[in-house]
Amino acid sequence: MAVSSASVDTNTLLTVGVFADLATARTAVNALLTTHRFAASTLSAMANDDPALEAWMAEVFGGSRTAGAGAAALRVAGPLVPGTGFPGDGVDGLMRASGFQSHDGRIFARLVERGGVLVAVSSDARAADALSVMHAYGGGNAAIGAWQGRL
């Protein structure tokens, strides 16, 4: 699958969870794709850059890229982060634009900064299913960004 530079449709619910490490994220994404049959095109991931992470993203998403600058640069794959990169306020702003409250954006950003792997699923019809899978496989602070247009 080719890496998309298009951003997630802001009218679609985004379900996000942060996994403690690559091994845990790999297991959860595998369950989303195989057991629960989510389309690969609806999934995104981001984390601190690492060769093992880059190899996994190439396998799952067909490739990846870096977004952000300097020490804040992250390896990203999937449609969550637009080709232009993060908004001026980074992961926090991206999460707010995706329907999460400000404090949720800060929590997701901190968990990723500390080495977590953020996985996102863009799906209205199956948002609750995605949330259930993320909780079942250890997704910290897993939530649905249902505040789009309400804040």
Secondary structure, 3 states (H helix, E strand, C coil): CCCCCCCCCCCCCEEEEEECCHHHHHHHHHHHHHHCCCCHHHEEEEEECCHHHHHHHHHHHCCCEEECCHHHCEEEECCCCCCCCCCCCHHHHHHHHCCCCHHHHHHHHHHHHCCCEEEEEECCCCHHHHHHHHHHCCCEEEEECCCCCCC
